[in-house]
Amino acid sequence: MKATKIFAVIGLMMFAFSASMNAQVSATATASATIVTPISISNTANLNFGNLGVNASAGTVVMSTAGVRSVTGGCTLPAVAGSPAVASFTVNGVANYTYAITLPATATTISSGANNMTVDTWTSSPSSTGTLNGSGTQTLTVGATLHVAGSQAAGTYTSATPFSVTVNYN
């Protein structure tokens, strides 16, 4: 019986030690980070509404993101178009990443001497989100609306301050 007690005590001690040894376990993990190529944007063409005519009525010239002009009101498009063009940008970054596009929130004034017109209602293609191709590039085009006063003075109108287009990875 004494031997049974000794075996029982030894068994309980072994159980107690093994239970405390298995009560706490741990694992490890590593930390890492990947720095991606910064997104960039560069201008390849400026927005140009081309040549236009105007009578006594105010009007607009809309430049679509595809480079197609349309007019309203007293504006006309003469046979000699000038050099109409959408603003064009090249966006570069990590292949197949998406990015957000932010266009100007306010109008830009273009001037010829003391005479002014405004450009607003900015549009882009792609519209609000772009996707870089497998090489990490995409062309972004921007169109807008030019507001022309009735009997607007003749001249070459340009903006003193360029407008900004911003891109950010999503």
Secondary structure, 3 states (H helix, E strand, C coil): CHHHHHHHHHHHHHHHHHHHHHCCCCCCCCCCCCCCCCCEEEEEECCECCCCEEEEEEEEEEECCCCCEEEEEEEECCCCCCCCECEEEEEECCCCCEEEEECCCCCEEEEECCEEEEEEEEEEECCCEEECCCCCEEEEEEEEEEEECCCCCCCCCEECCCCCCEEEEC
